[in-house]
Amino acid sequence: MPAARGLAAAAGTPRRNKRDIKIRILPRADEPGRNIAARHVFAPRGATGPPRTGDLCPLHRPCRPSHHGPPHHHRCPRSHQILKFEISNFKSKIVNLNSRIPSPLPAPICTIPPSRYDEYMANLDRISAALSLDGLGDDARAAFDLAMDAGYAAVALPTNHPQLRPQDLGPSARRHLRRVLESKHLSATSLRVAGPRGGLADPAAVAATIDNAQRAIALAFDLGVTTLAVNAGTFEPGGQNSDIYAAARHIVEEADNAGIQIAFGAATSAALADLLAQVNYDRARGQMETSRAIAAGEDPAAIIHQLHGRLAQVTLADAIRAGSQVRTVELGQGQLALPDLLAALRDHEFTGPLVVDVRDLPDGPRGAQHAADVLRQAARL
């Protein structure tokens, strides 16, 4: 990624001003003529003293300085230059604080044209998670706006959304959907195959689930989505589950032809591990749903360690379990140990979609915004 774009994202202002932004690109002190790396260390707002080593501020988690607040300080870990970003009159200026850099500075100017301003602004305060449209109402465009404004990098689409049903989207509508997402700087990273709650474990729901999955595979292919989430339902591992395994294999075979992986969800980690072992396809992976794990009395972080390498998606939803009663709450307010979960994902270099699910909350939009704030704060710890 060009250094100018990285610096623009780090030093930009969240207000959308149509003036050009002029960015000074400083050469590294140890390698004249090369630009500073776009990866910097983040110092929290209001912090005093030198920046803390190890707090990364890349494009997927840049800081958002205030127009009127104190400037942020960054340290480039490669060249150990300290930079100070100042916001003045909606223009970004980089002031050199390292005496090792020669003065006057060889500082070429990179001008961002107004036509690409929104593209740079979209990188501000972005979190690497997807927001599921479940629970956000019937207006897909309003849900996309919410995801963009809250800082999500992507969305997860349910196939039963009234405006996004695969059977209702022709080729032109699918191209239009991609353009809408691109205009809002969002990507679609996952599709949830809707169906009866029993999933593949319910004999009466198997045919409908397979039919929905086949339609979702075609839609995912057209949208460039590589992960489909399928509910396998509730079943005991090692039992009479041959029909479940056969239905799962059928779905995976269809998805494999399109280059799409299936993330199966199950009520317990034991059932999920059993299903993956029986299906035994490279594109048959697991989906770890944190609220389901809490309801089953399991530790989501332990499931990550147990099934690492076989998980394609992690779906975040917090809950409180008291006896046989389970109540869904906003992220960070329940029994989900989010720092431990994120640490487990980092330890195993998880690269699949991290999806925020707010469908069981009384106020989905509020829960989505709250979850974004919680994830953003957790990423900075």
For each residue, the residues with C-beta under 8 A, 3 or more apart:
1: 5 6 38 59
2: 5 6 35 38
3: 6 7 25 35 36 37 38
4: 7 8 23 25 35 110 112
5: 1 2 8 9 38 59 120 123
6: 1 2 3 9 10 37 38 39 40 58 59
7: 3 4 10 11 23 25 36 38 92 94
8: 4 5 11 12 21 23 92 110 112 120 123
9: 5 6 12 38 59 62 120 123 124
10: 6 7 38 40 57 62 63 74 85
11: 7 8 23 65 85 87 92 93 94
12: 8 9 21 92 120 121 123 124
13: 17 65 67 87 90 92
14: 64 121 124 125
15: 67 90
16: 117 118 121
17: 13 90 117
18: 114 117
19: 90 91 114
20: 111 112 113 114
21: 8 12 90 91 92 111 112 117 120
22: 91 92 93 109 110 111
23: 4 7 8 11 92 94 109 110 112
24: 93 94 105 107 108 109
25: 3 4 7 35 36 107 108 110
26: 35 36 81 83 94 96 101 105 107
27: 31 32 33 34 35 36 101 106
28: 31 32 34 35 36 76 78 79 81
29: 32 79 81 98 100 101
30: 79
31: 27 28 34 79
32: 27 28 29 106
33: 27
34: 27 28 31
35: 2 3 4 25 26 27 28
36: 3 7 25 26 27 28 76 79 81 83
37: 3 6 40 76 77 78 79
38: 1 2 3 5 6 7 9 10 58 59
39: 6 56 57 58 76 77 78
40: 6 10 37 56 57 58 74 75 76 77 83
41: 51 52 53 54 55 56 57 74 75 76 77
42: 51 55 56 57 61 63 72 74 380
43: 47 51 52 55 72 73 74
44: 47 55 380
45: 63 65 66 69 70 72
46: 70
47: 43 44 51 52 73
48:
49:
50: 73 75 82
51: 41 42 43 47 55 73 74 75 82
52: 41 43 47 55
53: 41 75 77
54: 41
55: 41 42 43 44 51 52 380
56: 39 40 41 42 61
57: 10 39 40 41 42 61 62 63 74
58: 6 38 39 40 61 62
59: 1 5 6 9 38 62 123 126
60: 126 127 128 153
61: 42 56 57 58 125 126 127 128 376 379 380
62: 9 10 57 58 59 123 124 125 126
63: 10 42 45 57 72 125
64: 14 124 125
65: 11 13 45 69 71 72 85 87
66: 45 69 87
67: 13 15 87 90
68:
69: 45 65 66
70: 45 46
71: 65 84 85 86 87
72: 42 43 45 63 65 84 85
73: 43 47 50 51 82 83 84 85 97
74: 10 40 41 42 43 51 57 82 83 85
75: 40 41 50 51 53 80 81 82 83
76: 28 36 37 39 40 41 79 80 81 83
77: 37 39 40 41 53 80
78: 28 37 39
79: 28 29 30 31 36 37 76
80: 75 76 77
81: 26 28 29 36 75 76 96 98 100 101
82: 50 51 73 74 75 97 98
83: 26 36 40 73 74 75 76 94 95 96 97
84: 71 72 73 94 95 97
85: 10 11 65 71 72 73 74 92 93 94
86: 71 92 93 94 95
87: 11 13 65 66 67 71 90 91 92
88: 91 93
89:
90: 13 15 17 19 21 67 87
91: 19 21 22 87 88
92: 7 8 11 12 13 21 22 23 85 86 87
93: 11 22 24 85 86 88
94: 7 11 23 24 26 83 84 85 86
95: 83 84 86
96: 26 81 83 101 103 105
97: 73 82 83 84
98: 29 81 82 101
99:
100: 29 81
101: 26 27 29 81 96 98 105
102: 105 106
103: 96
104:
105: 24 26 96 101 102
106: 27 32 102
107: 24 25 26
108: 24 25
109: 22 23 24
110: 4 8 22 23 25
111: 20 21 22
112: 4 8 20 21 23 116 117 120
113: 20 116 117
114: 18 19 20 117
115:
116: 112 113 119 120
117: 16 17 18 21 112 113 114 120 121
118: 16 121 122 185
119: 116 122 123 185
120: 5 8 9 12 21 112 116 117 123
121: 12 14 16 117 118 124
122: 118 119 126 148 185
123: 5 8 9 12 59 62 119 120 126
124: 9 12 14 62 64 121 151
125: 14 61 62 63 64 151 376
126: 59 60 61 62 122 123 151 152 153
127: 60 61 151 152 153 372 375 376 379
128: 60 61 153 354
129: 152 153 154 316 354 355 356 372 375
130: 152 153 154 155 156 189 190 353 354 355 356
131: 136 143 146 147 150 152 154 155 156 355 356 358 368 371 372
132: 135 136 155 156 158 190 192 315 355 356 357 358 359
133: 136 140 143 155 156 157 158 161 164
134: 158 192 357 358 359 364
135: 132 357 358 359 360 361 364 367
136: 131 132 133 142 143 146 358 364 365 368
137: 142 143 364 365
138: 161 162 163
139: 142 143 163
140: 133 143 144 161 163 164
141: 144 145 180
142: 136 137 139 145 146
143: 131 133 136 137 139 140 146 147 155
144: 140 141 147 148 155 180 181 184 186
145: 141 142 148 149 184
146: 131 136 142 143 149 150 365 368 369
147: 131 143 144 150 152 154 155 184 186 368
148: 122 144 145 151 152 184 185 186
149: 145 146
150: 131 146 147 368 369 372
151: 124 125 126 127 148 372 376
152: 126 127 129 130 131 147 148 155 186 356 368 372
153: 60 126 127 128 129 130 186 187
154: 129 130 131 147 186 187 188 189 190 353
155: 130 131 132 133 143 144 147 152 181 186 187 188 189
156: 130 131 132 133 188 189 190 191 192 229 353 355
157: 133 161 164 188 190 191 192 223 225
158: 132 133 134 161 164 191 192 194
159: 164 165 166 191 192 193 194 212 215 216 219
160: 165 194
161: 133 138 140 157 158 164 165
162: 138 165
163: 138 139 140 168
164: 133 140 157 158 159 161 168 169 177
165: 159 160 161 162 168 169
166: 159 169 215 216 218 219
167: 215
168: 163 164 165 173
169: 164 165 166 173 174 177 219
170: 173 174
171: 174 175 222
172: 175 176
173: 168 169 170 176 177
174: 169 170 171 177 178 219 222 223
175: 171 172 178 179
176: 172 173 179 180
177: 164 169 173 174 180 181 223
178: 174 175 181 182 223 224
179: 175 176 182 183
180: 141 144 176 177 183 184
181: 144 155 177 178 184 186 187 188
182: 178 179 185 186
183: 179 180
184: 144 145 147 148 180 181
185: 118 119 122 148 182
186: 144 147 148 152 153 154 155 181 182
187: 153 154 155 181 224
188: 154 155 156 157 181 191 223 224 225
189: 130 154 155 156 225 226 227 353 355
190: 130 132 154 156 157 225 227 228 229 263 313 353 355
191: 156 157 158 159 188 216 219 220 223 225 227 228 229
192: 132 134 156 157 158 159 228 229
193: 159 209 212 213 216 228 229 230 231
194: 158 159 160 212
195: 199 205 208 209 212 231
196: 199 202 204 205 208 209
197: 202 231 233
198: 201 202 204 205 233 234
199: 195 196 202 205 209 230 231 232 233 234 265
200: 205 206 209 230 231 232 233 243 244 247 248
201: 198 232 233 234 235 241 244
202: 196 197 198 199 205 206 233
203: 206 243
204: 196 198
205: 195 196 198 199 200 202 208 209 233
206: 200 202 203 209 210 243 247
207: 210 211
208: 195 196 205 211 212
209: 193 195 196 199 200 205 206 212 213 230 231 247
210: 206 207 213 214 247 250 251
211: 207 208 214 215
212: 159 193 194 195 208 209 215 216
213: 193 209 210 216 217 228 230 251 254 255 262
214: 210 211 217 218 251 254
215: 159 166 167 211 212 218 219
216: 159 166 191 193 212 213 219 220 228
217: 213 214 220 221 228 254 255 258 260
218: 166 214 215 221 222 258
219: 159 166 169 174 191 215 216 222 223 225
220: 191 216 217 223 224 225 226 227 228 258 260
221: 217 218 224 225 258 259 260
222: 171 174 218 219
223: 157 174 177 178 188 191 219 220
224: 178 187 188 220 221
225: 157 188 189 190 191 219 220 221 228 260
226: 189 220 259 260 261
227: 189 190 191 220 260 261 262 263 312 313 352 353
228: 190 191 192 193 213 216 217 220 225 255 260 261 262 263
229: 156 190 191 192 193 263 265 287 313 315 355
230: 193 199 200 209 213 248 251 262 263 264 265 287
231: 193 195 197 199 200 209 264 265
232: 199 200 201 235 244 248 264 265 266 271 272 275
233: 197 198 199 200 201 202 205 244 266 267
234: 198 199 201 266 267 271
235: 201 232 239 241 244 266 267 271
236: 239 241 271
237: 241 268 270 271 273 274 275
238: 241 274
239: 235 236
240:
241: 201 235 236 237 238 244 245 274 275 278
242: 245 246
243: 200 203 206 246 247
244: 200 201 232 233 235 241 247 248 275
245: 241 242 248 249 275 278 279
246: 242 243 249 250
247: 200 206 209 210 243 244 250 251
248: 200 230 232 244 245 251 252 262 264 275 278 279 284
249: 245 246 252 253 279 281 284
250: 210 246 247 253 254
251: 210 213 214 230 247 248 254 255 262
252: 248 249 255 256 262 279 281 283 284
253: 249 250 256 257 281
254: 213 214 217 250 251 257 258
255: 213 217 228 251 252 258 260 261 262 283
256: 252 253 259 260 281 282 283
257: 253 254
258: 217 218 220 221 254 255
259: 221 226 256
260: 217 220 221 225 226 227 228 255 256 283
261: 226 227 228 255 283 284 285 312
262: 213 227 228 230 248 251 252 255 283 284 285 312
263: 190 227 228 229 230 285 286 287 311 312 313 352
264: 230 231 232 248 272 275 276 279 284 285 286 287
265: 199 229 230 231 232 272 286 287 288 289 292 315
266: 232 233 234 235 269 271 272 275 286
267: 233 234 235 271 292 296
268: 237 271 272 296 298
269: 266 272 273 288 293 296 298 303 306 307
270: 237 273 274
271: 232 234 235 236 237 266 267 268 274 275
272: 232 264 265 266 268 269 275 276 286 288 307
273: 237 269 270 276 277 286 306 307 310
274: 237 238 241 270 271 277 278
275: 232 237 241 244 245 248 264 266 271 272 278 279 284 286
276: 264 272 273 279 280 284 285 286 307 310
277: 273 274 280
278: 241 245 248 274 275
279: 245 248 249 252 264 275 276 284
280: 276 277 284
281: 249 252 253 256 284
282: 256
283: 252 255 256 260 261 262
284: 248 249 252 261 262 264 275 276 279 280 281
285: 261 262 263 264 276 310 311 312 313 352
286: 263 264 265 266 272 273 275 276 307 310 311 312
287: 229 230 263 264 265 311 312 313 314 315
288: 265 269 272 293 300 303 304 307 311 313 314 315
289: 265 292 293 315 317 357
290: 293 294 300 314 315 316 317 318 319 336 341
291: 294 295 315 317 318 319 326 328 336 357 360
292: 265 267 289 295 296
293: 269 288 289 290 296 298 299 300 303
294: 290 291 297 298 300 318 319 320 321 326 334 335 336
295: 291 292 319 321 326
296: 267 268 269 292 293
297: 294 321
298: 268 269 293 294 302 303
299: 293 302 303 337
300: 288 290 293 294 303 304 336 337 341
301: 304 305 337 340 341 343 344
302: 298 299 305 306
303: 269 288 293 298 299 300 306 307
304: 288 300 301 307 308 311 314 341 344 345 348 350
305: 301 302 308 344 347 348
306: 269 273 302 303
307: 269 272 273 276 286 288 303 304 310 311
308: 304 305 311 344 348 350
309: 348
310: 273 276 285 286 307
311: 263 285 286 287 288 304 307 308 314 350 352
312: 227 261 262 263 285 286 287 352 353
313: 190 227 229 263 285 287 288 352 353 354 355
314: 287 288 290 304 311 341 345 350 352 353 354 355
315: 132 229 265 287 288 289 290 291 355 356 357
316: 129 290 331 336 338 354 355 356 357 371
317: 289 290 291 328 331 356 357 358 360
318: 290 291 294 328 329 330 331 332 333 334 335 336
319: 290 291 294 295 326 327 328 329 334 335 336
320: 294 326 327 329 334 335
321: 294 295 297 325 326 335
322: 325 326 327
323:
324:
325: 321 322
326: 291 294 295 319 320 321 322
327: 319 320 322 334
328: 291 317 318 319 334 360 361
329: 318 319 320 333 334 361
330: 318 333 334 361 366 367 370 371
331: 316 317 318 334 336 338 356 367 370 371 374 375
332: 318 336 338 370 371 374
333: 318 329 330
334: 294 318 319 320 327 328 329 330 331
335: 294 318 319 320 321
336: 290 291 294 300 316 318 319 331 332 341
337: 299 300 301 340 341
338: 316 331 332 341 342 374 375 378
339: 342 343 378 381
340: 301 337 343 344
341: 290 300 301 304 314 336 337 338 344 345
342: 338 339 345 346 378 379
343: 301 339 340 346 347
344: 301 304 305 308 340 341 347 348
345: 304 314 341 342 348 350 354
346: 342 343 349 350
347: 305 343 344
348: 304 305 308 309 344 345
349: 346
350: 304 308 311 314 345 346 354
351:
352: 227 263 285 311 312 313 314
353: 130 154 156 189 190 227 312 313 314
354: 128 129 130 313 314 316 345 350
355: 129 130 131 132 156 189 190 229 313 314 315 316
356: 129 130 131 132 152 315 316 317 331 368 371 372 375
357: 132 134 135 289 291 315 316 317 360
358: 131 132 134 135 136 317 361 364 365 367 368 371
359: 132 134 135 364
360: 135 291 317 328 357
361: 135 328 329 330 358 364 366 367
362:
363: 366 367
364: 134 135 136 137 358 359 361 367 368
365: 136 137 146 358 368 369
366: 330 361 363 369 370
367: 135 330 331 358 361 363 364 370 371
368: 131 136 146 147 150 152 356 358 364 365 371 372
369: 146 150 365 366 372 373
370: 330 331 332 366 367 373 374
371: 131 316 330 331 332 356 358 367 368 374 375
372: 127 129 131 150 151 152 356 368 369 375 376
373: 369 370 376 377
374: 331 332 338 370 371 377 378
375: 127 129 331 338 356 371 372 378 379
376: 61 125 127 151 372 373 379 380
377: 373 374 380 381
378: 338 339 342 374 375 381
379: 61 127 342 375 376
380: 42 44 55 61 376 377
381: 339 377 378
